[in-house]
Amino acid sequence: MTTSQKITVVDTAGVITVTKADATLGDIFSTAISTTEAVTGFYGLAQRAGLLVGGMAIQEFRRTGKINPFSA
C-alpha cells in the first residue's frame, strides 16, 4: 500500500529542488495554504474535502447565520 507524500519545492537562485517525504497527519493542516508544499494521496483528498466543507460552512454562516454546511 502506498503512503501519502509531502512534496516540497524550493527555488534557490534559479535552481529548483523538489523533495519528497512521507506525510504526517499534521501536514494536512500545515500545507493547506502553502505555496511551496503539498500533500498527495489520501491526506491530499482529506485536505481538499476539509477545505470544501469549511467553505460551505462559511457560506452558510454568511447566508443564514448558522454554520451547518448541509442545511437547505
mmCIF file of the N, C-alpha and C atoms, coordinates in Angstrom:
data_MODEL
# 
_entry.id   MODEL 
# 
loop_
_atom_site.group_PDB 
_atom_site.id 
_atom_site.type_symbol 
_atom_site.label_atom_id 
_atom_site.label_alt_id 
_atom_site.label_comp_id 
_atom_site.label_asym_id 
_atom_site.label_entity_id 
_atom_site.label_seq_id 
_atom_site.pdbx_PDB_ins_code 
_atom_site.Cartn_x 
_atom_site.Cartn_y 
_atom_site.Cartn_z 
_atom_site.occupancy 
_atom_site.B_iso_or_equiv 
_atom_site.pdbx_formal_charge 
_atom_site.auth_seq_id 
_atom_site.auth_comp_id 
_atom_site.auth_asym_id 
_atom_site.auth_atom_id 
_atom_site.pdbx_PDB_model_num 
ATOM 1   N N  . MET A 1 1  ? 0.844   -1.175 0.000   1.00 0.00 ? 1  MET A N  1 
ATOM 2   C CA . MET A 1 1  ? 0.000   0.000  0.000   1.00 0.00 ? 1  MET A CA 1 
ATOM 3   C C  . MET A 1 1  ? 0.891   1.241  0.000   1.00 0.00 ? 1  MET A C  1 
ATOM 4   N N  . THR A 1 2  ? 0.523   2.204  -0.793  1.00 0.00 ? 2  THR A N  1 
ATOM 5   C CA . THR A 1 2  ? 1.312   3.433  -0.840  1.00 0.00 ? 2  THR A CA 1 
ATOM 6   C C  . THR A 1 2  ? 0.892   4.371  0.281   1.00 0.00 ? 2  THR A C  1 
ATOM 7   N N  . THR A 1 3  ? 1.800   5.230  0.663   1.00 0.00 ? 3  THR A N  1 
ATOM 8   C CA . THR A 1 3  ? 1.504   6.191  1.712   1.00 0.00 ? 3  THR A CA 1 
ATOM 9   C C  . THR A 1 3  ? 1.386   7.573  1.102   1.00 0.00 ? 3  THR A C  1 
ATOM 10  N N  . SER A 1 4  ? 0.775   8.467  1.844   1.00 0.00 ? 4  SER A N  1 
ATOM 11  C CA . SER A 1 4  ? 0.669   9.848  1.404   1.00 0.00 ? 4  SER A CA 1 
ATOM 12  C C  . SER A 1 4  ? 2.042   10.491 1.466   1.00 0.00 ? 4  SER A C  1 
ATOM 13  N N  . GLN A 1 5  ? 2.308   11.373 0.524   1.00 0.00 ? 5  GLN A N  1 
ATOM 14  C CA . GLN A 1 5  ? 3.605   12.024 0.436   1.00 0.00 ? 5  GLN A CA 1 
ATOM 15  C C  . GLN A 1 5  ? 3.460   13.530 0.607   1.00 0.00 ? 5  GLN A C  1 
ATOM 16  N N  . LYS A 1 6  ? 4.497   14.156 1.154   1.00 0.00 ? 6  LYS A N  1 
ATOM 17  C CA . LYS A 1 6  ? 4.572   15.601 1.246   1.00 0.00 ? 6  LYS A CA 1 
ATOM 18  C C  . LYS A 1 6  ? 5.636   16.050 0.243   1.00 0.00 ? 6  LYS A C  1 
ATOM 19  N N  . ILE A 1 7  ? 5.230   16.884 -0.696  1.00 0.00 ? 7  ILE A N  1 
ATOM 20  C CA . ILE A 1 7  ? 6.116   17.378 -1.740  1.00 0.00 ? 7  ILE A CA 1 
ATOM 21  C C  . ILE A 1 7  ? 6.487   18.818 -1.411  1.00 0.00 ? 7  ILE A C  1 
ATOM 22  N N  . THR A 1 8  ? 7.782   19.133 -1.432  1.00 0.00 ? 8  THR A N  1 
ATOM 23  C CA . THR A 1 8  ? 8.267   20.479 -1.159  1.00 0.00 ? 8  THR A CA 1 
ATOM 24  C C  . THR A 1 8  ? 9.095   20.959 -2.343  1.00 0.00 ? 8  THR A C  1 
ATOM 25  N N  . VAL A 1 9  ? 8.795   22.171 -2.824  1.00 0.00 ? 9  VAL A N  1 
ATOM 26  C CA . VAL A 1 9  ? 9.518   22.769 -3.945  1.00 0.00 ? 9  VAL A CA 1 
ATOM 27  C C  . VAL A 1 9  ? 10.237  24.007 -3.432  1.00 0.00 ? 9  VAL A C  1 
ATOM 28  N N  . VAL A 1 10 ? 11.559  24.083 -3.670  1.00 0.00 ? 10 VAL A N  1 
ATOM 29  C CA . VAL A 1 10 ? 12.365  25.219 -3.224  1.00 0.00 ? 10 VAL A CA 1 
ATOM 30  C C  . VAL A 1 10 ? 13.112  25.787 -4.424  1.00 0.00 ? 10 VAL A C  1 
ATOM 31  N N  . ASP A 1 11 ? 13.024  27.104 -4.614  1.00 0.00 ? 11 ASP A N  1 
ATOM 32  C CA . ASP A 1 11 ? 13.741  27.782 -5.699  1.00 0.00 ? 11 ASP A CA 1 
ATOM 33  C C  . ASP A 1 11 ? 14.861  28.614 -5.073  1.00 0.00 ? 11 ASP A C  1 
ATOM 34  N N  . THR A 1 12 ? 16.102  28.203 -5.284  1.00 0.00 ? 12 THR A N  1 
ATOM 35  C CA . THR A 1 12 ? 17.267  28.900 -4.748  1.00 0.00 ? 12 THR A CA 1 
ATOM 36  C C  . THR A 1 12 ? 18.122  29.389 -5.902  1.00 0.00 ? 12 THR A C  1 
ATOM 37  N N  . ALA A 1 13 ? 18.115  30.673 -6.128  1.00 0.00 ? 13 ALA A N  1 
ATOM 38  C CA . ALA A 1 13 ? 18.928  31.299 -7.179  1.00 0.00 ? 13 ALA A CA 1 
ATOM 39  C C  . ALA A 1 13 ? 18.719  30.638 -8.542  1.00 0.00 ? 13 ALA A C  1 
ATOM 40  N N  . GLY A 1 14 ? 17.460  30.365 -8.865  1.00 0.00 ? 14 GLY A N  1 
ATOM 41  C CA . GLY A 1 14 ? 17.150  29.781 -10.158 1.00 0.00 ? 14 GLY A CA 1 
ATOM 42  C C  . GLY A 1 14 ? 17.263  28.280 -10.234 1.00 0.00 ? 14 GLY A C  1 
ATOM 43  N N  . VAL A 1 15 ? 17.702  27.634 -9.171  1.00 0.00 ? 15 VAL A N  1 
ATOM 44  C CA . VAL A 1 15 ? 17.809  26.179 -9.143  1.00 0.00 ? 15 VAL A CA 1 
ATOM 45  C C  . VAL A 1 15 ? 16.620  25.634 -8.349  1.00 0.00 ? 15 VAL A C  1 
ATOM 46  N N  . ILE A 1 16 ? 15.776  24.872 -9.009  1.00 0.00 ? 16 ILE A N  1 
ATOM 47  C CA . ILE A 1 16 ? 14.578  24.342 -8.370  1.00 0.00 ? 16 ILE A CA 1 
ATOM 48  C C  . ILE A 1 16 ? 14.880  22.949 -7.820  1.00 0.00 ? 16 ILE A C  1 
ATOM 49  N N  . THR A 1 17 ? 14.583  22.766 -6.530  1.00 0.00 ? 17 THR A N  1 
ATOM 50  C CA . THR A 1 17 ? 14.806  21.493 -5.852  1.00 0.00 ? 17 THR A CA 1 
ATOM 51  C C  . THR A 1 17 ? 13.468  20.963 -5.353  1.00 0.00 ? 17 THR A C  1 
ATOM 52  N N  . VAL A 1 18 ? 13.178  19.726 -5.650  1.00 0.00 ? 18 VAL A N  1 
ATOM 53  C CA . VAL A 1 18 ? 11.941  19.088 -5.205  1.00 0.00 ? 18 VAL A CA 1 
ATOM 54  C C  . VAL A 1 18 ? 12.303  17.948 -4.265  1.00 0.00 ? 18 VAL A C  1 
ATOM 55  N N  . THR A 1 19 ? 11.695  17.943 -3.069  1.00 0.00 ? 19 THR A N  1 
ATOM 56  C CA . THR A 1 19 ? 11.932  16.860 -2.118  1.00 0.00 ? 19 THR A CA 1 
ATOM 57  C C  . THR A 1 19 ? 10.608  16.166 -1.810  1.00 0.00 ? 19 THR A C  1 
ATOM 58  N N  . LYS A 1 20 ? 10.692  14.894 -1.485  1.00 0.00 ? 20 LYS A N  1 
ATOM 59  C CA . LYS A 1 20 ? 9.522   14.086 -1.181  1.00 0.00 ? 20 LYS A CA 1 
ATOM 60  C C  . LYS A 1 20 ? 9.775   13.360 0.129   1.00 0.00 ? 20 LYS A C  1 
ATOM 61  N N  . ALA A 1 21 ? 8.761   13.349 0.994   1.00 0.00 ? 21 ALA A N  1 
ATOM 62  C CA . ALA A 1 21 ? 8.866   12.632 2.267   1.00 0.00 ? 21 ALA A CA 1 
ATOM 63  C C  . ALA A 1 21 ? 7.496   12.077 2.623   1.00 0.00 ? 21 ALA A C  1 
ATOM 64  N N  . ASP A 1 22 ? 7.466   11.114 3.522   1.00 0.00 ? 22 ASP A N  1 
ATOM 65  C CA . ASP A 1 22 ? 6.183   10.602 3.990   1.00 0.00 ? 22 ASP A CA 1 
ATOM 66  C C  . ASP A 1 22 ? 5.449   11.702 4.745   1.00 0.00 ? 22 ASP A C  1 
ATOM 67  N N  . ALA A 1 23 ? 4.164   11.834 4.490   1.00 0.00 ? 23 ALA A N  1 
ATOM 68  C CA . ALA A 1 23 ? 3.357   12.868 5.138   1.00 0.00 ? 23 ALA A CA 1 
ATOM 69  C C  . ALA A 1 23 ? 2.889   12.400 6.510   1.00 0.00 ? 23 ALA A C  1 
ATOM 70  N N  . THR A 1 24 ? 2.722   13.346 7.405   1.00 0.00 ? 24 THR A N  1 
ATOM 71  C CA . THR A 1 24 ? 2.152   13.078 8.725   1.00 0.00 ? 24 THR A CA 1 
ATOM 72  C C  . THR A 1 24 ? 0.768   13.712 8.781   1.00 0.00 ? 24 THR A C  1 
ATOM 73  N N  . LEU A 1 25 ? 0.015   13.366 9.796   1.00 0.00 ? 25 LEU A N  1 
ATOM 74  C CA . LEU A 1 25 ? -1.339  13.905 9.939   1.00 0.00 ? 25 LEU A CA 1 
ATOM 75  C C  . LEU A 1 25 ? -1.327  15.428 10.043  1.00 0.00 ? 25 LEU A C  1 
ATOM 76  N N  . GLY A 1 26 ? -0.336  15.985 10.689  1.00 0.00 ? 26 GLY A N  1 
ATOM 77  C CA . GLY A 1 26 ? -0.239  17.439 10.828  1.00 0.00 ? 26 GLY A CA 1 
ATOM 78  C C  . GLY A 1 26 ? 0.011   18.163 9.516   1.00 0.00 ? 26 GLY A C  1 
ATOM 79  N N  . ASP A 1 27 ? 0.555   17.444 8.537   1.00 0.00 ? 27 ASP A N  1 
ATOM 80  C CA . ASP A 1 27 ? 0.801   18.063 7.237   1.00 0.00 ? 27 ASP A CA 1 
ATOM 81  C C  . ASP A 1 27 ? -0.489  18.438 6.523   1.00 0.00 ? 27 ASP A C  1 
ATOM 82  N N  . ILE A 1 28 ? -1.591  17.798 6.849   1.00 0.00 ? 28 ILE A N  1 
ATOM 83  C CA . ILE A 1 28 ? -2.882  18.162 6.257   1.00 0.00 ? 28 ILE A CA 1 
ATOM 84  C C  . ILE A 1 28 ? -3.179  19.622 6.566   1.00 0.00 ? 28 ILE A C  1 
ATOM 85  N N  . PHE A 1 29 ? -2.886  20.045 7.782   1.00 0.00 ? 29 PHE A N  1 
ATOM 86  C CA . PHE A 1 29 ? -3.188  21.409 8.195   1.00 0.00 ? 29 PHE A CA 1 
ATOM 87  C C  . PHE A 1 29 ? -2.076  22.384 7.811   1.00 0.00 ? 29 PHE A C  1 
ATOM 88  N N  . SER A 1 30 ? -0.823  21.957 7.931   1.00 0.00 ? 30 SER A N  1 
ATOM 89  C CA . SER A 1 30 ? 0.291   22.877 7.689   1.00 0.00 ? 30 SER A CA 1 
ATOM 90  C C  . SER A 1 30 ? 0.488   23.202 6.216   1.00 0.00 ? 30 SER A C  1 
ATOM 91  N N  . THR A 1 31 ? 0.015   22.365 5.317   1.00 0.00 ? 31 THR A N  1 
ATOM 92  C CA . THR A 1 31 ? 0.187   22.632 3.889   1.00 0.00 ? 31 THR A CA 1 
ATOM 93  C C  . THR A 1 31 ? -1.085  23.155 3.229   1.00 0.00 ? 31 THR A C  1 
ATOM 94  N N  . ALA A 1 32 ? -2.115  23.424 4.001   1.00 0.00 ? 32 ALA A N  1 
ATOM 95  C CA . ALA A 1 32 ? -3.404  23.817 3.427   1.00 0.00 ? 32 ALA A CA 1 
ATOM 96  C C  . ALA A 1 32 ? -3.315  25.101 2.610   1.00 0.00 ? 32 ALA A C  1 
ATOM 97  N N  . ILE A 1 33 ? -2.528  26.074 3.046   1.00 0.00 ? 33 ILE A N  1 
ATOM 98  C CA . ILE A 1 33 ? -2.421  27.333 2.304   1.00 0.00 ? 33 ILE A CA 1 
ATOM 99  C C  . ILE A 1 33 ? -0.982  27.611 1.872   1.00 0.00 ? 33 ILE A C  1 
ATOM 100 N N  . SER A 1 34 ? -0.154  26.609 1.848   1.00 0.00 ? 34 SER A N  1 
ATOM 101 C CA . SER A 1 34 ? 1.238   26.765 1.455   1.00 0.00 ? 34 SER A CA 1 
ATOM 102 C C  . SER A 1 34 ? 1.357   26.843 -0.067  1.00 0.00 ? 34 SER A C  1 
ATOM 103 N N  . THR A 1 35 ? 2.273   27.667 -0.543  1.00 0.00 ? 35 THR A N  1 
ATOM 104 C CA . THR A 1 35 ? 2.528   27.765 -1.981  1.00 0.00 ? 35 THR A CA 1 
ATOM 105 C C  . THR A 1 35 ? 3.726   26.936 -2.403  1.00 0.00 ? 35 THR A C  1 
ATOM 106 N N  . THR A 1 36 ? 4.450   26.355 -1.452  1.00 0.00 ? 36 THR A N  1 
ATOM 107 C CA . THR A 1 36 ? 5.630   25.566 -1.782  1.00 0.00 ? 36 THR A CA 1 
ATOM 108 C C  . THR A 1 36 ? 5.534   24.115 -1.336  1.00 0.00 ? 36 THR A C  1 
ATOM 109 N N  . GLU A 1 37 ? 4.460   23.748 -0.650  1.00 0.00 ? 37 GLU A N  1 
ATOM 110 C CA . GLU A 1 37 ? 4.304   22.384 -0.156  1.00 0.00 ? 37 GLU A CA 1 
ATOM 111 C C  . GLU A 1 37 ? 2.913   21.868 -0.499  1.00 0.00 ? 37 GLU A C  1 
ATOM 112 N N  . ALA A 1 38 ? 2.826   20.556 -0.700  1.00 0.00 ? 38 ALA A N  1 
ATOM 113 C CA . ALA A 1 38 ? 1.542   19.914 -0.979  1.00 0.00 ? 38 ALA A CA 1 
ATOM 114 C C  . ALA A 1 38 ? 1.568   18.490 -0.454  1.00 0.00 ? 38 ALA A C  1 
ATOM 115 N N  . VAL A 1 39 ? 0.399   17.958 -0.139  1.00 0.00 ? 39 VAL A N  1 
ATOM 116 C CA . VAL A 1 39 ? 0.290   16.562 0.252   1.00 0.00 ? 39 VAL A CA 1 
ATOM 117 C C  . VAL A 1 39 ? -0.460  15.818 -0.835  1.00 0.00 ? 39 VAL A C  1 
ATOM 118 N N  . THR A 1 40 ? -0.101  14.542 -1.014  1.00 0.00 ? 40 THR A N  1 
ATOM 119 C CA . THR A 1 40 ? -0.738  13.721 -2.031  1.00 0.00 ? 40 THR A CA 1 
ATOM 120 C C  . THR A 1 40 ? -1.379  12.515 -1.369  1.00 0.00 ? 40 THR A C  1 
ATOM 121 N N  . GLY A 1 41 ? -2.071  11.720 -2.137  1.00 0.00 ? 41 GLY A N  1 
ATOM 122 C CA . GLY A 1 41 ? -2.685  10.505 -1.620  1.00 0.00 ? 41 GLY A CA 1 
ATOM 123 C C  . GLY A 1 41 ? -3.913  10.800 -0.789  1.00 0.00 ? 41 GLY A C  1 
ATOM 124 N N  . PHE A 1 42 ? -4.196  9.926  0.172   1.00 0.00 ? 42 PHE A N  1 
ATOM 125 C CA . PHE A 1 42 ? -5.393  10.061 0.993   1.00 0.00 ? 42 PHE A CA 1 
ATOM 126 C C  . PHE A 1 42 ? -5.376  11.357 1.794   1.00 0.00 ? 42 PHE A C  1 
ATOM 127 N N  . TYR A 1 43 ? -4.214  11.766 2.303   1.00 0.00 ? 43 TYR A N  1 
ATOM 128 C CA . TYR A 1 43 ? -4.144  13.019 3.062   1.00 0.00 ? 43 TYR A CA 1 
ATOM 129 C C  . TYR A 1 43 ? -4.487  14.212 2.179   1.00 0.00 ? 43 TYR A C  1 
ATOM 130 N N  . GLY A 1 44 ? -4.098  14.177 0.924   1.00 0.00 ? 44 GLY A N  1 
ATOM 131 C CA . GLY A 1 44 ? -4.449  15.245 -0.008  1.00 0.00 ? 44 GLY A CA 1 
ATOM 132 C C  . GLY A 1 44 ? -5.955  15.301 -0.239  1.00 0.00 ? 44 GLY A C  1 
ATOM 133 N N  . LEU A 1 45 ? -6.573  14.134 -0.388  1.00 0.00 ? 45 LEU A N  1 
ATOM 134 C CA . LEU A 1 45 ? -8.023  14.094 -0.567  1.00 0.00 ? 45 LEU A CA 1 
ATOM 135 C C  . LEU A 1 45 ? -8.745  14.579 0.688   1.00 0.00 ? 45 LEU A C  1 
ATOM 136 N N  . ALA A 1 46 ? -8.260  14.180 1.852   1.00 0.00 ? 46 ALA A N  1 
ATOM 137 C CA . ALA A 1 46 ? -8.864  14.630 3.108   1.00 0.00 ? 46 ALA A CA 1 
ATOM 138 C C  . ALA A 1 46 ? -8.728  16.147 3.258   1.00 0.00 ? 46 ALA A C  1 
ATOM 139 N N  . GLN A 1 47 ? -7.584  16.692 2.858   1.00 0.00 ? 47 GLN A N  1 
ATOM 140 C CA . GLN A 1 47 ? -7.371  18.132 2.938   1.00 0.00 ? 47 GLN A CA 1 
ATOM 141 C C  . GLN A 1 47 ? -8.356  18.872 2.037   1.00 0.00 ? 47 GLN A C  1 
ATOM 142 N N  . ARG A 1 48 ? -8.522  18.405 0.813   1.00 0.00 ? 48 ARG A N  1 
ATOM 143 C CA . ARG A 1 48 ? -9.451  19.053 -0.118  1.00 0.00 ? 48 ARG A CA 1 
ATOM 144 C C  . ARG A 1 48 ? -10.889 18.966 0.374   1.00 0.00 ? 48 ARG A C  1 
ATOM 145 N N  . ALA A 1 49 ? -11.274 17.821 0.936   1.00 0.00 ? 49 ALA A N  1 
ATOM 146 C CA . ALA A 1 49 ? -12.631 17.665 1.466   1.00 0.00 ? 49 ALA A CA 1 
ATOM 147 C C  . ALA A 1 49 ? -12.860 18.613 2.640   1.00 0.00 ? 49 ALA A C  1 
ATOM 148 N N  . GLY A 1 50 ? -11.863 18.759 3.507   1.00 0.00 ? 50 GLY A N  1 
ATOM 149 C CA . GLY A 1 50 ? -11.979 19.684 4.628   1.00 0.00 ? 50 GLY A CA 1 
ATOM 150 C C  . GLY A 1 50 ? -12.112 21.126 4.185   1.00 0.00 ? 50 GLY A C  1 
ATOM 151 N N  . LEU A 1 51 ? -11.348 21.506 3.164   1.00 0.00 ? 51 LEU A N  1 
ATOM 152 C CA . LEU A 1 51 ? -11.453 22.861 2.636   1.00 0.00 ? 51 LEU A CA 1 
ATOM 153 C C  . LEU A 1 51 ? -12.821 23.102 2.000   1.00 0.00 ? 51 LEU A C  1 
ATOM 154 N N  . LEU A 1 52 ? -13.355 22.109 1.311   1.00 0.00 ? 52 LEU A N  1 
ATOM 155 C CA . LEU A 1 52 ? -14.669 22.226 0.690   1.00 0.00 ? 52 LEU A CA 1 
ATOM 156 C C  . LEU A 1 52 ? -15.757 22.412 1.742   1.00 0.00 ? 52 LEU A C  1 
ATOM 157 N N  . VAL A 1 53 ? -15.774 21.546 2.751   1.00 0.00 ? 53 VAL A N  1 
ATOM 158 C CA . VAL A 1 53 ? -16.791 21.628 3.795   1.00 0.00 ? 53 VAL A CA 1 
ATOM 159 C C  . VAL A 1 53 ? -16.628 22.916 4.603   1.00 0.00 ? 53 VAL A C  1 
ATOM 160 N N  . GLY A 1 54 ? -15.391 23.331 4.845   1.00 0.00 ? 54 GLY A N  1 
ATOM 161 C CA . GLY A 1 54 ? -15.161 24.597 5.543   1.00 0.00 ? 54 GLY A CA 1 
ATOM 162 C C  . GLY A 1 54 ? -15.696 25.780 4.758   1.00 0.00 ? 54 GLY A C  1 
ATOM 163 N N  . GLY A 1 55 ? -15.477 25.778 3.458   1.00 0.00 ? 55 GLY A N  1 
ATOM 164 C CA . GLY A 1 55 ? -16.019 26.842 2.615   1.00 0.00 ? 55 GLY A CA 1 
ATOM 165 C C  . GLY A 1 55 ? -17.536 26.839 2.598   1.00 0.00 ? 55 GLY A C  1 
ATOM 166 N N  . MET A 1 56 ? -18.117 25.641 2.587   1.00 0.00 ? 56 MET A N  1 
ATOM 167 C CA . MET A 1 56 ? -19.572 25.540 2.638   1.00 0.00 ? 56 MET A CA 1 
ATOM 168 C C  . MET A 1 56 ? -20.109 26.098 3.953   1.00 0.00 ? 56 MET A C  1 
ATOM 169 N N  . ALA A 1 57 ? -19.419 25.824 5.055   1.00 0.00 ? 57 ALA A N  1 
ATOM 170 C CA . ALA A 1 57 ? -19.856 26.317 6.365   1.00 0.00 ? 57 ALA A CA 1 
ATOM 171 C C  . ALA A 1 57 ? -19.765 27.833 6.424   1.00 0.00 ? 57 ALA A C  1 
ATOM 172 N N  . ILE A 1 58 ? -18.704 28.403 5.860   1.00 0.00 ? 58 ILE A N  1 
ATOM 173 C CA . ILE A 1 58 ? -18.565 29.862 5.847   1.00 0.00 ? 58 ILE A CA 1 
ATOM 174 C C  . ILE A 1 58 ? -19.681 30.497 5.025   1.00 0.00 ? 58 ILE A C  1 
ATOM 175 N N  . GLN A 1 59 ? -19.962 29.939 3.865   1.00 0.00 ? 59 GLN A N  1 
ATOM 176 C CA . GLN A 1 59 ? -21.028 30.482 3.030   1.00 0.00 ? 59 GLN A CA 1 
ATOM 177 C C  . GLN A 1 59 ? -22.387 30.372 3.712   1.00 0.00 ? 59 GLN A C  1 
ATOM 178 N N  . GLU A 1 60 ? -22.654 29.256 4.386   1.00 0.00 ? 60 GLU A N  1 
ATOM 179 C CA . GLU A 1 60 ? -23.921 29.086 5.094   1.00 0.00 ? 60 GLU A CA 1 
ATOM 180 C C  . GLU A 1 60 ? -24.030 30.079 6.244   1.00 0.00 ? 60 GLU A C  1 
ATOM 181 N N  . PHE A 1 61 ? -22.907 30.347 6.914   1.00 0.00 ? 61 PHE A N  1 
ATOM 182 C CA . PHE A 1 61 ? -22.926 31.326 8.001   1.00 0.00 ? 61 PHE A CA 1 
ATOM 183 C C  . PHE A 1 61 ? -23.220 32.718 7.454   1.00 0.00 ? 61 PHE A C  1 
ATOM 184 N N  . ARG A 1 62 ? -22.650 33.043 6.325   1.00 0.00 ? 62 ARG A N  1 
ATOM 185 C CA . ARG A 1 62 ? -22.914 34.352 5.709   1.00 0.00 ? 62 ARG A CA 1 
ATOM 186 C C  . ARG A 1 62 ? -24.365 34.457 5.268   1.00 0.00 ? 62 ARG A C  1 
ATOM 187 N N  . ARG A 1 63 ? -24.953 33.351 4.833   1.00 0.00 ? 63 ARG A N  1 
ATOM 188 C CA . ARG A 1 63 ? -26.303 33.372 4.297   1.00 0.00 ? 63 ARG A CA 1 
ATOM 189 C C  . ARG A 1 63 ? -27.364 33.344 5.392   1.00 0.00 ? 63 ARG A C  1 
ATOM 190 N N  . THR A 1 64 ? -27.182 32.483 6.405   1.00 0.00 ? 64 THR A N  1 
ATOM 191 C CA . THR A 1 64 ? -28.246 32.300 7.414   1.00 0.00 ? 64 THR A CA 1 
ATOM 192 C C  . THR A 1 64 ? -27.816 32.579 8.841   1.00 0.00 ? 64 THR A C  1 
ATOM 193 N N  . GLY A 1 65 ? -26.529 32.691 9.105   1.00 0.00 ? 65 GLY A N  1 
ATOM 194 C CA . GLY A 1 65 ? -26.063 32.892 10.471  1.00 0.00 ? 65 GLY A CA 1 
ATOM 195 C C  . GLY A 1 65 ? -25.807 31.590 11.214  1.00 0.00 ? 65 GLY A C  1 
ATOM 196 N N  . LYS A 1 66 ? -25.989 30.444 10.546  1.00 0.00 ? 66 LYS A N  1 
ATOM 197 C CA . LYS A 1 66 ? -25.731 29.125 11.145  1.00 0.00 ? 66 LYS A CA 1 
ATOM 198 C C  . LYS A 1 66 ? -24.539 28.513 10.421  1.00 0.00 ? 66 LYS A C  1 
ATOM 199 N N  . ILE A 1 67 ? -23.793 27.644 11.100  1.00 0.00 ? 67 ILE A N  1 
ATOM 200 C CA . ILE A 1 67 ? -22.594 27.077 10.468  1.00 0.00 ? 67 ILE A CA 1 
ATOM 201 C C  . ILE A 1 67 ? -22.797 25.663 9.946   1.00 0.00 ? 67 ILE A C  1 
ATOM 202 N N  . ASN A 1 68 ? -24.037 25.183 9.863   1.00 0.00 ? 68 ASN A N  1 
ATOM 203 C CA . ASN A 1 68 ? -24.304 23.847 9.343   1.00 0.00 ? 68 ASN A CA 1 
ATOM 204 C C  . ASN A 1 68 ? -24.183 23.885 7.810   1.00 0.00 ? 68 ASN A C  1 
ATOM 205 N N  . PRO A 1 69 ? -23.129 23.303 7.233   1.00 0.00 ? 69 PRO A N  1 
ATOM 206 C CA . PRO A 1 69 ? -22.953 23.407 5.784   1.00 0.00 ? 69 PRO A CA 1 
ATOM 207 C C  . PRO A 1 69 ? -23.925 22.537 4.987   1.00 0.00 ? 69 PRO A C  1 
ATOM 208 N N  . PHE A 1 70 ? -24.670 21.656 5.639   1.00 0.00 ? 70 PHE A N  1 
ATOM 209 C CA . PHE A 1 70 ? -25.534 20.737 4.929   1.00 0.00 ? 70 PHE A CA 1 
ATOM 210 C C  . PHE A 1 70 ? -27.011 21.089 5.090   1.00 0.00 ? 70 PHE A C  1 
ATOM 211 N N  . SER A 1 71 ? -27.332 22.256 5.632   1.00 0.00 ? 71 SER A N  1 
ATOM 212 C CA . SER A 1 71 ? -28.730 22.641 5.773   1.00 0.00 ? 71 SER A CA 1 
ATOM 213 C C  . SER A 1 71 ? -29.260 23.184 4.453   1.00 0.00 ? 71 SER A C  1 
ATOM 214 N N  . ALA A 1 72 ? -30.538 23.079 4.266   1.00 0.00 ? 72 ALA A N  1 
ATOM 215 C CA . ALA A 1 72 ? -31.133 23.508 2.984   1.00 0.00 ? 72 ALA A CA 1 
ATOM 216 C C  . ALA A 1 72 ? -31.708 24.882 3.057   1.00 0.00 ? 72 ALA A C  1 
# 
